[in-house]
Amino acid sequence: MAVSKVSFYGHVRQYTNIKSEIDANIQKVLMSGEYVTGPMLKQFEAELAKYAGTKYAIGVANGTDALWLAMMALGLKAGDEIITNANTFFATAEAGWITGCKVVLVDCDEKTRCIDIAKLKAAITPKTKAIVPVHLYGQCAPMREIRKIADEHKLFVIEDNAQAIDAHGDNFKIGELSDAVCTSFIIQKNLGTFGDSGAVYTNNPDIDAKIRKLRNHGSAKRNCHSFGFNSRLDDLHAGILSAKLKHITAWTDTRRAKAKRYTEGLKGVDFITLPTELPGYRHVYHLYVVETKDTADRDKLLKHLNDHGVDAKTHYSIAIHQQEGYPWGKDAEIRGTLANVEKNAASCVSLPLYPEITDEEVDYTIQMVKSYKK
Ligand SMILES: *Cc1c(COP(=O)(O)O)cnc(C)c1O
């Protein structure tokens, strides 16, 4: 049948493909009688740490909690500055504000849209305590440079890895060059459950112990509490994620193949620029984001695609500092210009991409991009 509609997500297709494995784990949890910090959570945490190559992995309620729990475990507090790029999902900055920190926003790189290294360097002050690089759209930020800067200034590095599970850089792994890695498992991420979940992984036993307590009402031992929260990853989600984790590498390979199909099919389309894949990096294409060269084309291209059944979206058309009411009395500062961030916000279009998308759907989307007339 000829394609006339392309969905942005393939959640139900993915569930259908591995239904028996997911259902078996759900049944296992239901019949175990243990649903919160039970054996399935322990199993998934062990599998995740092994997969990530870190000593510890701690399941938490969502990716935002993962970020602020990591910040809190590192001792970040009011008056401390964290630096991130202004073109990210809102939660990166939000986590800083939850912790009471000052969120310093800097520009992104012209091509990769990850944090700009020169702008990052220029934004450091004696109050800076942490860099929070975002592996945006599924490609790692330049962690070696970031680690070097962090070492020079004695800063923590917290990777926002919500979009880049299974990615790696040119000879560096996620988690290798940072204090903590924070990940989200909300359904639309590359590894996602049917709801919310997240995790922190780290090689630091102190961070592991602190987050384990913080996520569980400050309790490491029954009836004994210090200040904390409730931010646990429950066992049903852990079971779903455990079933899905076995497929992540194959899913990423498929995402990369579909991305390649887009890139080949869209080569030479003169009104857009295509994603930049850095040599040696494994870009996991959480999102396949093209940018219109003329910002005046973006909304029109988006409408053209939507009108023709392609559920294209934008990530993110309103940068953090452009949100209404920013910064809502929170401690925030822009350092340097945000010219690249603003260009990205005004020109980005995300095309549908997931392991379950068919080649025909990718080809239809390519055709619809090509049929756009200014
Ligand atoms: C999704 C996302 C988060 C937040 O994750 P939640 O699980 O939705 O709280 C944080 N940072 C980035 C870059 C994200 O894409």
The ligand as a Gaussian input file, in Angstrom:
#p B3LYP/6-31G(d) Opt

LIG

0 1
 C       14.008000      13.780000      28.078000
 C       15.117000      14.641000      28.533000
 C       15.313000      14.931000      29.898000
 C       14.315000      14.623000      30.975000
 O       13.899000      13.347000      31.095000
 P       12.479000      13.018000      31.805000
 O       12.553000      11.556000      31.985000
 O       11.420000      13.447000      30.859000
 O       12.438000      13.753000      33.086000
 C       16.434000      15.649000      30.257000
 N       17.319000      16.076000      29.344000
 C       17.154000      15.844000      28.028000
 C       18.178000      16.341000      27.071000
 C       16.035000      15.133000      27.572000
 O       15.893000      14.917000      26.261000

